[in-house]
Amino acid sequence: MQFFAEVVQAFGVPKSVGQIYGLLYASPEPLSFSAIMERLEISKGSVSQGLQLLRTLGAIHEAPADSPSGIANGESPMPSRQVRGMAYAPELGLRKLISGVLHEQVTPLAAMSAARLPRLRALAEAAGAEGEFYLDRVEQLDTWSKRLKTVLPLLSALLGPKPRSKK
C-alpha cells in the first residue's frame, strides 16, 4: 500500500487514494466500502472521494461482494460476517490505467491550457518592459500544448478505447 500511496502523492493526489488502490491490489477478494474504511482506518469521506476518483480513472471496478469480508493479506475470514452488495476490485491492466489517466486528466487539462493561451499572450503583451520574458514563456507553453495535441491522440490510439466505468 505504501508504494501506491507514494506514487499518487508524486502526482498531487491524496495519499488515501493510493492506500485504497494498494489495499484493493493486495486483497485476494473484492472489498466493500466499509471493509476499506475499517482496514485503512480513514474517514467515510476519504473513502468515498478516493473510490470516486479511482472509478473515474478506471483504476477500480465494481465486483460482487458475497465473499467473507476479512480476507486480505493472508488474514483469516471474520467469523459469520458476510458482505453483500457492492465491492471494489483493482484494475490490473497498466494499459487501462494509463489510458484512464490520459482520458480523464491529461486531455482535459491540455484543452483547458490551450484555451488560456490567448489571454496569457494578451497579458504578456500588456506587461511593458517585462513583456518579452512572459511572451517567451507563453510561446513555450504554446509549443508544449501543440505537442500534447499531437501526442495524446497517438497515445490514445496505442492504448485502445477509453475505459468505461460501470454504474
Secondary structure, 3 states (H helix, E strand, C coil): CHHHHHHHHHCCCCHHHHHHHHHHHHCCCCEEHHHHHHHHCCCHHHHHHHHHHHHHCCCEEEEECCCECCCCCCCCCCCCCECCCEEEEECCCHHHHHHHHHHHHHHHHHHHHHHHHHHHHHHHHCCHHHHHHHHHHHHHHHHHHHHHHHHHHHHHHHHCCCCCCCC
